[in-house]
Amino acid sequence: QDLERTLAEGRGRLDPETVRVLEQNLETIDKAIAQSRQALESDPGNIFLNSHLISARQRKLALLRRATALTTGS
């Protein structure tokens, strides 16, 4: 949540096209996370679904870290 807040605060320092692509990618990842969670409700012990959820969350975290680095100059 901190990374999302930092990105939201710094988005004005990014090119509008970059913001559009970031938002599109985050939306895609969020959909994958939601779908994985929904599937896990029916099959909580499914190793593949658990791995997919973990992977999607890691991708989101990595994207947010890279994006916030762009906004803060880090």
PyMOL commands that set and color helices and strands:
alter all, ss='L'
color gray80, all
select helices_A, chain A and resi 2-13+16-42+47-72
alter helices_A, ss='H'
color red, helices_A
deselect
rebuild
show_as cartoon
